[in-house]
Amino acid sequence: MEQKRPLVWLSADSHQDKPGLPIEHQWQLTRVSPASPPITPHPGWAGKPVGVCNLAGLAPDQLEGVRHWLELLPVSYWMALAHPEQLQLPEVRRLVRDYCQDYHTLPADWQRLHNSLGHMWGMSRLGKTDAATARPGYQDFVLDGPSETIRRTRSLLRRFAATSEPVLIYGESGTGREAAADFVHQHSDRQHQPLVYVNCAALPPSLTQSELFGHERGAFTHAVKARKGRIEAADGGTLVLAGADELSLEQQSAILRFLQEGQIEPVGSNRAITVDARVIAICNTPLEQLVTQQQFREDVYYRLGNLAVTLPPLRERLEDLPFLVQRMLEAGDGQSYRVDNATLIAMARHNWPGNLREMQNRLSQAMLLAKTLRLEPADLGLLSSPIAGQPDRFSLEAYRAKADQEAICTSLSLTHQNISAAARLLNISRVSLYRLLEKHRLQPLSAHNNLKPGPGNGETS
């Protein structure tokens, strides 16, 4: 007997969610309701099942719950079920557009639905086969995980993908900025068009125009034939400027016309070529900061758009740690390596300056050097306990200190660095606020507020 294929059935409709659906003899259903308590999906789900999102009977206040589950479940392909009149609602259309590869109107044609799901299943299996031929890197699952932080990031990237506007992607090294750029491209209507990367840091200023705009035959000494530039190669698709913050002012000037008018002029040519390419800029340093320092042109910055996302570092998404560790171990050499709670806690205490790239390197090293299939903190080059006398960033005190700092910085920002107003907002005295500022080594931005309270100022604690 042929084994049933797994299918996630996400539904808020009690009638359509009852046992005995016509496709159950062909699919093994895992039922989920928007009202169900959250679950942590097993890493083995990723990229395997397809899913049906049944929007029939959906109340307006349940829409966010459905979006929550669509972000949480690592399903490769979603099919939406909806009544025709539901598709007239902008919020429903947006949800289907952002998360589903296809939709089916009710009443359901179950055979047609089965055929469509079978096609999606086949596409999912093809993706799995491709992944099996090459060892996955951290970029393949950097955006995965159940934490609220990474789900918000995925949701934001999906919304950006639905537009044709330029996108700015910030983040530390190893957070998966290239994966985020690829995610935007793959979830846009340009997904079947070219995705072209330009390494701006390795782009010599003298060759900028030739590399980006191309050149005509005979344009310079070694131009023996005409050559299409990177920008023209991305026509109809997406152009990723990796390391855009490292472009010199001269290089920024060179791309201004393209960003403004969508036109380029190959070297040695007197004709303009119109190019339709969506631009994604990947940066280490916020461009607004570089503009203030006069290291980045303001007009180029504004033409790169105002859709910006900052990928969270690993230390800010520790809830994803068990999930990511399991994914990386499964992507290893196939042996049943595992980590226990002590190793996970040691990993949580580490600061991870290299983020997921560093974690993958450490786990790869551990799998090579470990004497058993149970990985110890020492196998990863980590300490099993914090150093005596040094603060433990994973302690309750550390979390409280972080919350204090965030509250202080937010209150000062909302009150334009006014100490008295910030203290009232926090419901504490000025003296208490000054003590907290000193304890956490924080300073208000306004110079006149940097004075410490002294005798005779009328302050009491």
C-alpha distance (Angstrom), angle and dihedral (degrees) to the residues before:
residue distance angle dihedral
M1 . . .
E2 3.83 . .
Q3 3.78 113.7 .
K4 3.78 115.2 -114.8
R5 3.77 117.1 -112.6
P6 3.82 117.3 -121.7
L7 3.78 117.9 -106.9
V8 3.80 127.6 -178.7
W9 3.82 110.5 -140.1
L10 3.81 111.1 -161.5
S11 3.79 109.7 -174.9
A12 3.78 141.6 154.7
D13 3.82 92.4 -172.8
S14 3.80 112.1 98.4
H15 3.83 91.2 -162.3
Q16 3.79 95.7 52.7
D17 3.80 91.1 38.7
K18 3.79 96.1 59.6
P19 3.84 120.5 111.9
G20 3.78 117.9 -92.5
L21 3.80 101.5 53.7
P22 3.84 110.6 169.1
I23 3.81 92.6 -114.8
E24 3.81 95.4 52.6
H25 3.79 92.8 92.2
Q26 3.83 87.5 62.7
W27 3.79 102.4 34.2
Q28 3.81 134.7 47.1
L29 3.80 102.6 -131.6
T30 3.79 124.6 -147.8
R31 3.79 104.8 -166.7
V32 3.80 121.5 -147.2
S33 3.79 127.8 176.6
P34 3.82 124.9 -160.2
A35 3.81 85.7 -125.6
S36 3.82 92.9 54.1
P37 3.81 118.8 110.1
P38 3.83 113.3 -99.0
I39 3.77 118.7 -89.6
T40 3.79 131.9 -163.9
P41 3.80 108.0 -120.0
H42 3.79 116.2 -132.8
P43 3.82 113.0 -112.2
G44 3.80 88.9 -125.2
W45 3.82 89.1 69.0
A46 3.79 92.7 65.9
G47 3.77 112.9 114.0
K48 3.82 94.2 -5.7
P49 3.82 115.8 87.8
V50 3.75 129.5 51.6
G51 3.77 121.1 -142.3
V52 3.79 143.7 -148.0
C53 3.80 118.2 -143.2
N54 3.80 105.8 -159.9
L55 3.80 108.8 -159.4
A56 3.81 95.5 177.7
G57 3.79 111.6 123.6
L58 3.79 90.8 13.2
A59 3.80 113.2 159.9
P60 3.82 117.6 -147.6
D61 3.80 91.7 -114.6
Q62 3.83 90.0 55.7
L63 3.79 95.4 58.9
E64 3.80 93.8 87.0
G65 3.80 90.0 48.7
V66 3.81 90.3 55.0
R67 3.80 90.4 48.9
H68 3.82 88.7 50.4
W69 3.81 91.7 55.7
L70 3.80 93.5 43.7
E71 3.81 88.3 55.8
L72 3.79 94.1 43.4
L73 3.81 100.8 48.2
P74 3.84 114.0 75.6
V75 3.81 94.0 -138.3
S76 3.80 117.3 151.4
Y77 3.82 99.6 -153.9
W78 3.81 129.1 26.2
M79 3.80 127.0 -165.2
A80 3.82 115.3 -160.0
L81 3.81 122.2 -145.2
A82 3.80 115.0 -160.4
H83 3.78 143.1 151.6
P84 3.84 112.3 -106.3
E85 3.81 91.9 -115.2
Q86 3.82 90.7 54.8
L87 3.79 90.2 60.9
Q88 3.80 88.1 63.2
L89 3.81 89.5 69.0
P90 3.83 112.5 92.5
E91 3.81 93.9 -143.6
V92 3.82 91.9 53.2
R93 3.80 92.4 46.9
R94 3.79 89.7 50.2
L95 3.80 92.3 51.1
V96 3.81 91.9 49.7
R97 3.79 91.7 45.8
D98 3.80 93.8 48.7
Y99 3.80 99.9 44.9
C100 3.79 112.4 17.1
Q101 3.79 130.9 75.0
D102 3.81 92.6 -159.6
Y103 3.80 141.3 -0.2
H104 3.82 136.4 -145.5
T105 3.79 124.7 -155.5
L106 3.77 122.0 -133.4
P107 2.98 139.8 -82.7
A108 3.79 85.2 63.9
D109 3.78 123.7 -122.6
W110 3.80 93.7 -150.4
Q111 3.80 96.4 -164.9
R112 3.78 91.6 50.9
L113 3.79 89.9 46.0
H114 3.82 90.5 50.8
N115 3.81 90.7 50.4
S116 3.81 92.2 49.4
L117 3.80 91.9 48.4
G118 3.79 89.6 48.1
H119 3.80 89.4 55.2
M120 3.80 90.6 49.9
W121 3.80 90.1 48.1
G122 3.80 90.0 53.1
M123 3.81 91.5 50.5
S124 3.80 89.5 49.2
R125 3.81 91.0 51.5
L126 3.79 90.8 49.8
G127 3.80 88.8 54.3
K128 3.79 89.8 49.7
T129 3.82 91.0 50.5
D130 3.80 91.0 50.9
A131 3.80 90.2 50.2
A132 3.80 90.8 51.0
T133 3.81 92.9 55.9
A134 3.79 92.7 59.0
R135 3.78 125.6 38.1
P136 3.82 107.9 -109.6
G137 3.77 118.0 -116.7
Y138 3.78 127.7 -151.2
Q139 3.81 89.1 -93.0
D140 3.82 88.4 69.2
F141 3.80 93.7 66.6
V142 3.82 105.4 15.5
L143 3.82 90.2 114.4
D144 3.81 93.6 47.6
G145 3.78 125.2 99.1
P146 3.80 142.5 94.1
S147 3.82 99.0 -108.4
E148 3.78 120.5 117.9
T149 3.82 89.5 -126.5
I150 3.80 96.7 60.3
R151 3.82 93.0 38.0
R152 3.81 89.5 57.0
T153 3.79 89.1 49.3
R154 3.82 92.5 50.7
S155 3.80 91.0 47.7
L156 3.80 91.5 51.2
L157 3.81 92.0 49.0
R158 3.81 90.4 50.1
R159 3.79 91.1 53.5
F160 3.79 91.6 47.9
A161 3.81 89.8 49.4
A162 3.81 90.6 58.7
T163 3.82 90.5 64.9
S164 3.80 132.5 61.2
E165 3.80 93.2 -134.6
P166 3.83 121.7 120.8
V167 3.81 115.3 -95.0
L168 3.80 129.7 -148.0
I169 3.81 115.9 -150.5
Y170 3.80 118.2 -165.4
G171 3.77 129.5 -179.2
E172 3.75 146.3 122.8
S173 3.78 122.2 -81.0
G174 3.80 111.4 -76.0
T175 3.81 96.7 22.6
G176 3.81 92.4 110.3
R177 3.79 104.9 -105.0
E178 3.82 91.9 159.0
A179 3.81 89.3 51.7
A180 3.81 89.2 52.5
A181 3.81 90.6 51.8
D182 3.80 90.0 49.7
F183 3.84 89.8 47.7
V184 3.81 91.0 55.0
H185 3.81 91.2 48.7
Q186 3.82 95.0 45.8
H187 3.82 92.3 49.9
S188 3.80 95.1 46.9
D189 3.79 129.8 84.9
R190 3.83 86.6 -104.7
Q191 3.79 94.0 65.2
H192 3.82 93.5 114.7
Q193 3.80 92.5 48.6
P194 3.84 127.8 81.2
L195 3.80 122.4 -64.2
V196 3.81 107.4 -157.0
Y197 3.82 124.3 -172.8
V198 3.79 123.9 -156.1
N199 3.81 117.2 -166.1
C200 3.80 98.1 -146.3
A201 3.81 93.2 -174.8
A202 3.82 90.5 61.0
L203 3.81 95.4 43.2
P204 3.84 110.1 110.7
P205 3.82 111.4 -138.7
S206 3.81 91.0 -130.9
L207 3.82 91.7 56.6
T208 3.79 98.8 39.1
Q209 3.78 97.4 104.0
S210 3.81 94.1 42.7
E211 3.83 92.9 48.6
L212 3.78 96.2 43.8
F213 3.80 102.7 32.5
G214 3.80 101.6 26.9
H215 3.80 125.0 -135.7
E216 3.77 141.9 -110.1
R217 3.78 124.2 -116.2
G218 3.80 110.3 -81.3
A219 3.79 93.8 14.4
F220 3.81 88.8 130.6
T221 3.80 138.2 -3.8
H222 3.82 100.3 -74.3
A223 3.81 97.3 33.0
V224 3.82 95.6 112.3
K225 3.80 92.2 158.6
A226 3.79 138.7 15.2
R227 3.78 115.9 -88.2
K228 3.79 130.8 -162.1
G229 3.81 115.0 -129.0
R230 3.80 127.8 -128.9
I231 3.79 93.3 -103.4
E232 3.81 94.2 53.3
A233 3.82 89.3 45.9
A234 3.80 87.6 60.9
D235 3.82 93.5 54.1
G236 3.80 108.8 141.3
G237 3.80 91.5 9.5
T238 3.79 139.2 60.2
L239 3.80 131.1 -60.0
V240 3.81 115.0 -156.1
L241 3.81 116.2 -159.1
A242 3.81 100.6 -159.7
G243 3.80 110.2 -162.4
A244 3.81 93.5 11.0
D245 3.81 89.7 162.0
E246 3.84 88.4 66.5
L247 3.80 94.7 61.1
S248 3.78 112.6 116.6
L249 3.79 120.3 -123.5
E250 3.80 89.0 -105.4
Q251 3.81 91.5 53.4
Q252 3.79 90.9 47.1
S253 3.80 89.4 54.6
A254 3.80 89.8 51.7
I255 3.81 94.3 58.2
L256 3.81 96.1 40.7
R257 3.81 95.2 94.0
F258 3.78 91.9 50.4
L259 3.82 92.1 49.5
Q260 3.78 91.6 46.5
E261 3.81 104.0 39.0
G262 3.81 105.1 11.4
Q263 3.79 91.2 -119.4
I264 3.80 133.7 124.9
E265 3.80 133.9 -176.5
P266 3.82 117.2 -148.8
V267 3.79 116.5 -131.5
G268 3.79 109.6 -90.2
S269 3.80 93.4 19.8
N270 3.78 131.0 105.9
R271 3.79 95.4 -160.8
A272 3.79 126.8 90.7
I273 3.81 120.7 -131.8
T274 3.80 119.7 -152.1
V275 3.81 112.7 -137.7
D276 3.80 126.3 -170.1
A277 3.81 104.4 -156.4
R278 3.77 127.7 145.3
V279 3.83 110.4 -132.4
I280 3.80 125.2 -138.2
A281 3.81 116.3 -177.8
I282 3.81 120.1 -159.8
C283 3.81 115.0 -158.5
N284 3.78 141.0 175.9
T285 3.80 96.6 -162.9
P286 3.82 122.5 47.0
L287 3.81 107.2 -103.5
E288 3.80 91.2 -140.9
Q289 3.79 88.2 62.4
L290 3.81 91.5 49.7
V291 3.81 90.3 49.4
T292 3.81 89.5 54.6
Q293 3.82 88.9 50.6
Q294 3.84 89.3 48.8
Q295 3.81 90.4 -119.7
F296 3.80 94.5 115.8
R297 3.79 129.5 45.3
E298 3.77 112.8 -109.7
D299 3.81 93.6 -144.6
V300 3.82 91.5 52.9
Y301 3.81 90.8 47.3
Y302 3.81 93.0 53.9
R303 3.81 92.0 46.6
L304 3.79 89.8 55.0
G305 3.78 85.4 67.0
N306 3.77 139.1 -123.7
L307 3.81 97.8 -94.7
A308 3.79 101.5 108.1
V309 3.79 133.1 164.1
T310 3.80 129.3 -176.6
L311 3.79 115.4 -151.8
P312 3.81 111.4 -133.7
P313 3.82 117.7 -116.3
L314 3.78 117.1 -120.3
R315 3.82 92.6 -106.6
E316 3.83 88.3 63.3
R317 3.81 94.9 51.8
L318 3.80 102.8 45.7
E319 3.80 89.6 142.9
D320 3.82 86.2 73.9
L321 3.80 93.2 53.0
P322 3.86 98.9 97.4
F323 3.80 91.3 45.3
L324 3.82 94.1 48.5
V325 3.81 93.5 44.5
Q326 3.80 90.9 53.1
R327 3.81 91.7 48.4
M328 3.79 91.7 50.5
L329 3.79 92.9 47.2
E330 3.80 90.9 50.1
A331 3.80 88.9 50.7
G332 3.82 89.6 55.6
D333 3.78 126.7 84.7
G334 3.80 95.4 -49.3
Q335 3.80 98.5 -101.8
S336 3.79 120.4 130.1
Y337 3.77 98.9 -104.0
R338 3.78 116.3 166.9
V339 3.77 140.5 179.2
D340 3.78 125.7 -142.4
N341 3.80 129.4 -143.6
A342 3.82 93.5 -89.8
T343 3.81 91.0 57.0
L344 3.81 92.5 45.9
I345 3.80 90.6 51.2
A346 3.80 90.8 49.4
M347 3.80 88.6 51.1
A348 3.80 90.8 49.2
R349 3.82 90.3 53.5
H350 3.81 91.8 53.6
N351 3.81 115.7 94.1
W352 3.84 95.4 -138.7
P353 3.81 100.2 -148.2
G354 3.82 88.3 178.6
N355 3.81 92.4 46.5
L356 3.82 117.5 -160.1
R357 3.80 93.8 -10.7
E358 3.80 89.2 58.3
M359 3.81 91.8 45.4
Q360 3.79 92.4 52.5
N361 3.82 90.8 48.4
R362 3.80 91.9 50.3
L363 3.80 93.0 47.4
S364 3.82 91.7 47.4
Q365 3.79 89.8 51.7
A366 3.80 91.4 46.7
M367 3.82 92.5 52.3
L368 3.80 89.5 52.6
L369 3.79 97.0 46.5
A370 3.81 104.7 31.1
K371 3.80 116.0 111.9
T372 3.79 93.4 -150.7
L373 3.80 136.9 29.0
R374 3.81 89.5 -105.7
L375 3.79 108.2 84.8
E376 3.79 115.5 -140.8
P377 3.83 126.1 -157.5
A378 3.82 89.2 -107.3
D379 3.82 90.1 57.2
L380 3.80 87.7 61.9
G381 3.78 93.2 43.6
L382 3.81 91.8 -109.4
L383 3.78 132.8 130.5
S384 3.77 117.3 -110.0
S385 3.82 91.1 -142.0
P386 3.81 135.5 16.7
I387 3.80 118.5 -87.3
A388 3.80 112.4 -95.0
G389 3.79 112.1 -100.7
Q390 3.80 94.6 18.9
P391 3.81 122.4 104.4
D392 3.78 116.6 -102.7
R393 3.81 108.0 -130.6
F394 3.80 89.0 -158.8
S395 3.80 94.8 56.8
L396 3.80 124.6 106.1
E397 3.80 89.0 -114.6
A398 3.81 90.4 57.4
Y399 3.80 91.5 51.5
R400 3.79 90.6 49.0
A401 3.80 90.7 50.2
K402 3.81 90.0 51.0
A403 3.80 90.6 50.4
D404 3.83 90.5 49.4
Q405 3.79 91.3 51.2
E406 3.79 93.1 48.4
A407 3.81 91.8 48.6
I408 3.81 92.3 49.0
C409 3.79 95.0 46.9
T410 3.81 92.4 46.3
S411 3.81 94.4 48.4
L412 3.81 92.0 48.1
S413 3.79 90.9 48.8
L414 3.82 92.8 49.3
T415 3.81 91.9 49.1
H416 3.82 95.6 43.4
Q417 3.82 92.2 -110.6
N418 3.80 93.3 -55.2
I419 3.81 106.7 152.7
S420 3.80 96.6 -158.6
A421 3.79 94.1 47.8
A422 3.82 91.9 45.3
A423 3.82 90.8 50.9
R424 3.81 90.8 51.2
L425 3.81 90.2 49.3
L426 3.81 90.1 52.5
N427 3.82 90.5 43.8
I428 3.83 92.7 -124.0
S429 3.80 134.4 110.2
R430 3.80 124.3 -94.9
V431 3.80 89.1 -112.4
S432 3.81 90.5 55.8
L433 3.79 91.2 48.2
Y434 3.81 91.4 50.5
R435 3.80 89.4 50.5
L436 3.80 91.0 51.6
L437 3.80 90.7 47.8
E438 3.79 89.8 53.0
K439 3.81 93.3 44.0
H440 3.80 93.6 52.8
R441 3.83 93.9 35.1
L442 3.78 93.3 -120.8
Q443 3.80 125.2 150.5
P444 3.81 129.2 -162.4
L445 3.80 113.5 -119.8
S446 3.79 94.9 -128.4
A447 3.81 112.1 86.0
H448 3.81 96.0 -145.7
N449 3.79 89.6 58.3
N450 3.80 94.4 55.4
L451 3.81 91.8 83.8
K452 3.78 115.3 109.2
P453 3.82 116.8 -128.1
G454 3.77 110.7 -101.2
P455 3.80 140.6 -177.0
G456 3.75 115.6 -57.0
N457 3.79 96.4 25.9
G458 3.78 93.3 110.2
E459 3.82 94.0 -119.3
T460 3.76 121.9 144.9
S461 3.77 129.9 -179.8
